[in-house]
Amino acid sequence: MGDGERSEAAKTTYREAMRDAIRDALRSDDRVFLMGEDVGRYGGCFGVSLGLLEEFGPDRVRDTPLSESAFVGAGIGAALAGMRPIVEIMTVNFSLLALDQILNNAATLLHMSGGQLPVPLVIRMTTGAGRQLAAQHSHSLEGWYAHIPGIRVLAPATIEDARRMLAPALADPDPVLIFEHGSLYNVSGELLPATAPEDLDHAAIRRSGTDISLITYGGSLPKTLAAADELAAAGISAEVIDLRTLRPFDAQTVAASVARTHRAVVVDEAWRTGSFAAEVSARIAEESFYELDAPVERVCSAEVPMPYARQLEEAALPQTADIVAAAHRAGD
């Protein structure tokens, strides 16, 4: 248990849990430092690092220029030199400016050096829509990064995962990307004491069920759990799988769930075409085809740049009613 974690359940938020995780990392390892745009004096674009500059000073909490390629590259260099940097990118859309550094350097140097150059780098970024931030700040592109060998891709959807995924990510010798859905920062709840080391390799069953598997991750988890509640009221027992880690993908947990329920709905806030939902659906077809009693359903965002207007944004995003409708289609 880290310094910032309590010995009994306590009320907190997703944002505060992530802040406590960073604080604990900074306290426990002198090699760890946080860097990114506005992470210091401003406290982070989404308030995650608020107060850390005052606590740890400008050497450990570093404001950077507005150049994602430059500061992600600096993070790679620091990791190669033995540090344990946490690099914050404001939103996933902006991470595309650092894609060359992530794909061509961070993900490949261990392989290209014959195992001599590990890159123990953690990159955190906000993903997803639902906050009226328009098309340059609102997309879900984590499935693109899950396509890349050489990195680990995490999508914490709960307060517990926000608090506990960072430490093992920093201990990983390979680059780790953490995608924090912007709609989750204000979510509050009880943080229970840790009972075991955090497992970054397996999906989590958030709700057991026998009639249909609802498979999702990140910001879509609350909507999927709400859909499971509605389905339960209609006499349908839905199992909810939170993937948690997109790379490596835990196909075994998904296959075991489909073997129990024989129907599946994949919920992904990304666009449908080429989405991570497509990968999950393909893996189910490849590995669990004879367990299925119906085709796999997918619930994804509309294939448009994310609108600004609230009504249009809501219409473009997967909603609980869409998940419920897909489950009924799979059950017909």
Stockholm file with secondary structure:
# STOCKHOLM 1.0

chainA/1-332         MGDGERSEAAKTTYREAMRDAIRDALRSDDRVFLMGEDVGRYGGCFGVSLGLLEEFGPDRVRDTPLSESAFVGAGIGAALAGMRPIVEIMTVNFSLLALDQILNNAATLLHMSGGQLPVPLVIRMTTGAGRQLAAQHSHSLEGWYAHIPGIRVLAPATIEDARRMLAPALADPDPVLIFEHGSLYNVSGELLPATAPEDLDHAAIRRSGTDISLITYGGSLPKTLAAADELAAAGISAEVIDLRTLRPFDAQTVAASVARTHRAVVVDEAWRTGSFAAEVSARIAEESFYELDAPVERVCSAEVPMPYARQLEEAALPQTADIVAAAHRAGD
#=GR chainA/1-332 SS CCTTSCSSCEEEEHHHHHHHHHHHHHHHCTTEEEEETTSSTTCCTTSTTTTHHHHHCTTTEEECCSCHHHHHHHHHHHHHTTCEEEEEEEEHHHHGGGHHHIIIIITTHHHHTTTSCCCCCEEEEEECCSSSCCTTSCCCCHHHHTTSTTCEEECCCSHHHHHHSHHHHHHCSSCEEEEEEGGGTTCEEEECCCCSCCCSSSCEEEECCSSEEEEECGGGHHHHHHHHHHHHHTTCCEEEEECCEEETTCHHHHHHHHHHHSCEEEEEEEESTTCHHHHHHHHHHHHHGGGCSSCCEEEEECSSCCCSSHHHHHHHSCCHHHHHHHHHHHHC
#=GC SS_cons         CCTTSCSSCEEEEHHHHHHHHHHHHHHHCTTEEEEETTSSTTCCTTSTTTTHHHHHCTTTEEECCSCHHHHHHHHHHHHHTTCEEEEEEEEHHHHGGGHHHIIIIITTHHHHTTTSCCCCCEEEEEECCSSSCCTTSCCCCHHHHTTSTTCEEECCCSHHHHHHSHHHHHHCSSCEEEEEEGGGTTCEEEECCCCSCCCSSSCEEEECCSSEEEEECGGGHHHHHHHHHHHHHTTCCEEEEECCEEETTCHHHHHHHHHHHSCEEEEEEEESTTCHHHHHHHHHHHHHGGGCSSCCEEEEECSSCCCSSHHHHHHHSCCHHHHHHHHHHHHC
//
